[in-house]
């Protein structure tokens, strides 16, 4: 069965996991997490918190289970969560979203993204423009949908795209411009100039903008600005987010996508044949979370910023050149001065040498561009303060 045909093959190849002889490798996250378990190293590789979310949200989930919300919810989502998402977008961004026709609940942002690509890609000639480095599921989902991936590089120090390169990459073949802002893995927040150019190019080439905004409440310098709020953007933008990062409930897998009703109907048509529905008792709990006071959201961002500071100080003390993030879970640091030019090898040696696990930034880059990100390593700051302090001590000692 080594030559087994199917869409799985192009999906694995798109994610960079398929060897020339047809063997599928584990993801770098699985590999490094296994190393952490085997060596007892602190896992700063995978982006999940080690602390529970707000008590009000957890209590609401328990109450929903006790109240019998344990069967299939409506296909679009529990009405109260749909309403809460609409209220949230109006409250924070001034976006008017019809909860009945312009939003659906998904099994996390990953399903929202995959369903969107499967729904809207129509030809193997369609192209999806993404910003590189990119979250690993993007390339896999684009390949599964049968489209072509076109990348625009984000390079240090600020990881902003070159506007001329962006303009050259978006053509009449572009079906979707996929934007992750705040950005994983770099921690960048796109400038107004970049956002406006994305909207201009989408109009010029009749492309759809799809945004991944799961770190929307975890920015450190200024509040998040969704692209859908820009003039002329909402009519062609699908906005994706989720509860996992904001409320430290990554395992619940409650996400959503909103946008024009016509686009949402297309996504729902595909989504209903993927998971159909999910998380019945978790959905009303996330509705509670979205309605928490402003102080919860500002405090969450401030707490994460402090964690980045602890991590960054430890990395500098260990000899890394740190690139401070402007949002999200991750800090990127250059390990070249420590002999880490080959970051894949460097990260595989780290657990034994330092007792800390991290991810090479090259894991988020297409093979032909990996050399442009040599030496760069991604560390997760979304851990308890005492864990980060211990990791910093280990890195300095190593």
N, C-alpha and C positions, 0 to 999 in steps of 0.2 A: 504493500500500500504506500510505498515511498513516493509514488508519483500521483497520489490522490489529488484529483482536480477539485476545484471549487473556489468560491470567493474568499475562503480563509487564506488561500495562498497569496493573493494580491494584498489582503489586509496585513498579513505578517510581513510581506515585502515592503509595504508602505511604511510600516512602523520600524523597519530596519532590523527585523528579527529573523529573517529567512536567509539561511546560508545558501551558497551556490548548490550544495548537494541536497537541499530541501529540508534541512533540519531547522526546527524552530527553537530559537534561544529564549530563555526567560527574559522578562523585562529587567532593566537595570535596578528597578525598585525591588523586585522580588529577589534578585541576586544579592543586593546590598543588605536588605532586611534579614535574609538568611545568614549573611556574614555577621550581622549584629547579634543575632541569637547564638550563633556558634561560638563567637569570641567574647560575648558579654559586653560588647561595645555599646556606647550610647548612640542611639539611632537618630541622627540629625539628617537622614537622607529622605525619608518619606514624610510628606506634609500632612500629618494628622496631629491634633492636639493630644496631650496626655492629661487634660483636665476637662471635667464635664461643663456643659453650658449652664445658663441661668436656671435657677431653681424653678421659676415660674413656668418655664418651657417644659422642663422635665416633669413637673407635677401635672401639667396639662395633658401630657401624653399618658401618664398613669391614669388620670381621670377618664380620658377617652376610652382606654381599654376597659376600665371598670364599668363604663356606661354603655358598653356593647358596640363600640365602633371598630369592629373586627372583621367586617365583611368588605366586599368590593365597594369602594367609593365611586361616585360618578366619574365617567370617563374623562371629563375635563379637569376634575379635581373637586375637592370638598368646597361647596359654595362659600363658606366662611373664609377659607384660605384664598380663594380667588378674589374675594372682596378685600382681604387684607393686603394682597399684592397690589391691587389697584390703589388702595389708600396709601400704601408705602410709596409708590411711584409718584403720586400727587404730592404727598407730604415732603419728600426729600428733593424731588426734581421738578415738580410742576408738570408732570406728564399725566395726561388724561387717558386712562386705560379702561375700556369697557370690560368688566369682569365676566360678562356673559359670552363675549365673542372674540376678545382680543388677548386672552391669556389661557394657558393650560399648565397644569402641574405635571412634572416629569420625574422619572427616577434619577434624580440628580441632574447637574448641568451636563454630564457626559451623555446621557440619553437625549436631552434636549438638543445638543449639538448633533449627535448622530442622526436622530430623526429628521432634523432640519436639512442636513446634507442629503440624506436618502430621498427626502421629499422634493428637493428643489434642483438637484442635479439631473440633467435630462439627456446628456450626450457624453461620450468619451472625449469629445473635444472641449467640453466645459472645463474651465480652470478655476481653482480656488486659490486666492492670494492669501498667504499667511505671513506673519512676521516671525523671523527666525533669530534665536532659538524659539521653539514652540512646544507647548504641552504635548506629550507624546501621542495622545489619542487623536489629535488633529490629523496627522498624516495617515493613521490607520483608518479613520472614518472617511477621509477623502478617497483613499484607495478602495475601500469597501463600496462607496457610492459610484466608483468607476470614473472619477474625474482626474484631472491633472493638478498636481500641487505646484504652485509657483511661490517662491519665497523671496522675502525682502529682508535683508540683514539688519539686525540691531547690534551695534558695536559700542564698546566702551569708549568714553567713560559714562555717557548718559543713556546709552541704549535707545536712542531715538533713530528712526529710519531716515535715510537720506531721501529728501522729497523728489529729487530727480530720478533716483532708482525706483521709488514707489510709482511715480507717474509712468515710467517705462514698463513696469511690471503689470499694470492694470490696462487691459486691452478690451476690444470688443468680444474676446473669447472669455473674459472674466465673468463668471456667473455669481460668485460670492467673494466678498472681501471679509475675511475672518479676523476680528480684532479682539485681542485679549488685553484688557486694560481695567485695573492694574495688572501688570504683566507677570506671568509665571513662565520662566524661572528667574528673570532678571531683576524683578522688583521695580521696573520702570513704570512711570505714569506718562502717557502720551501728552505732548504739548498741544495747545489750541491750534497751532499751525498744522500739526500732523492730523488732528481730528478734522479740521476744515478741508484739508486736501483729500482725505478719504471720502468725505461727502461729495466734494467736487468731482472726483474721479468716478464715483458710483453713478452720479447723474450723467456724466459725459458718456459712460460706457454701458448704461442701463444695468448696473450690477446691484445685487442685494447685499446690504451690510448685515453681518451677523456678529454680535458682540458677546463675549464671555466676560461677565463682570462679577465673578464670584467673590472677589476681594473688594467690592465696592465700599464697604464700611471700614476697611482696614488701610486707609491712606494716612500719611503722616504729616504732609506739608500743607495740604489744602483739601477741601471736600471733593469727592469724586464728581466728575461731570460726564454723564452718559452721552454718547454720540447722538442718541435719539432726541436730545434736547436742542441740537443745533438746527438752524433754519434749513428746511428741506430734507431733513434726515429721517424723521419719524415715518414718513410714507413708504420708505424702502428699508427699514431697519427691523430686525428681530433681535430683541434684547434678552439675553440668557443670564440667569443668576441662580443661586441656591442658598439653602440655609446652613449647609455644613460648616463653612468657614466662619460665618458671622456668629453662629450660636454654638460652635464646637460640637456639632452633631453630624460629623462626616458619615458615620455609619447608618444614619437614617435615610440618606439618599432622597431628600426632598428638594427638587429643583423646579424651575419654571421658565417659560419663555413667553414673551408678549410682543405684540406688534400688530400691524394691520390685519383685519379679520380674514382677508383672502389668504394671506401667508399663513396665518395660524391654522386655518382650515386645512391647508395643504400639509402642514406638519402633523396635525392631529390625525389625519388620514393614515399616515405611516406609523405614528407613535402608538396608536391603538392596537397595532399588530406586533408591537415589540413587547413591552411589559404589560400592555393594556392599562393597568392601574397599579398603584403601589402605596404603601405607607398610610393606610387608612387612619390609624390612631395617631400617627405623627403629624398629619396635615393640620388638624385643629391646634396642635401644640405650636407649630410654626406660625400659625395665625396669631397666637398670643405673643410670640417673639417679635414679629414684625410691628406689633403695636406697643412695644415697650417704650419707655420714655427716652428722649433724646440722649440723656446722660448715659444710658447703657451703651449706645453706639460710640459716643465720644470716649467713654472710659475704656471700651474694648480696644480702640485704636491706640490710645495712650499706653495701655498695658503692653500691647504688642511692640510698640516703638521702644519701650524700655527694654524688652527682651532682646530686640535687635541691638541695642546699645551694649548690653552685657555680652552678647555673642560677638559683636564687632570688636569690642575691646579685647576679648580673649584671643580672637584671631590675629589682631595686630600684635599682641604680645608674643604670639607664636611665630611671627614673621611673615604673615600673609599681608597682601595689599588688598584692603577691603574696599568694595564699592558700595556705599550706603544705599539701601533701598528706599524708595519713596512710597511703597505700599506692598501689601501682601505678606506671605509667610516667610520669604526666603531672602537670605543674604548671599551675594556672590563675592568670592574672594579669589585673588590670583595667587596660586601656589608656585609660580615659576621660580621665585627666589629660594624655595625650599626643595627644589629638584622635581617639581611637579609639572613640568612641561607636557609630559604624557599623562594627562589627568586620569584617564581610565585606569592605567596601571597604578598611579599614585593613590587613587581612591580605593582600589582593591587591597593595597598594602596598609592603608590607614588603620583599619580595625585592630590589626596586630600591633602596629607601631605606636599608636596613640590612644587606642580605646575609644575612638569616635568614628562614626560612619557618616559619609557625605556622598553626594552624587556629582559626577563630572558633568560640566555643562555641555560637553560634546554629546551626551545622551539625548539632548533636545535639538540636535542639529542634523541635517541631512549629511550623508557621508562625504559628499564633495566639498562641504564647507567646514568640516570639523577642525581643520587646521587653523581656521581663523579664530577659534575659541580655545586654543591651546592654553593650558595652565589655569583655566577658570573652573572653580568648584562651587557647587550650590549647597548651602547649609540651611536647615529648617530652624527657625526661631520660635516656632509655635509650641514650645515645651515649658514645663514648670521652671520658675526662676532657678530653683536649686539644681535642676538638671542642667540648665545652661551654664551655671557657675561651675559645676563639676566638669562639664565638657570643656569649658575654657581652661580650667586648671590642667586637665589632661593634655590638651593641645599645647599649652605652654611648656609642659614637662616633656612632651614628646619631641 
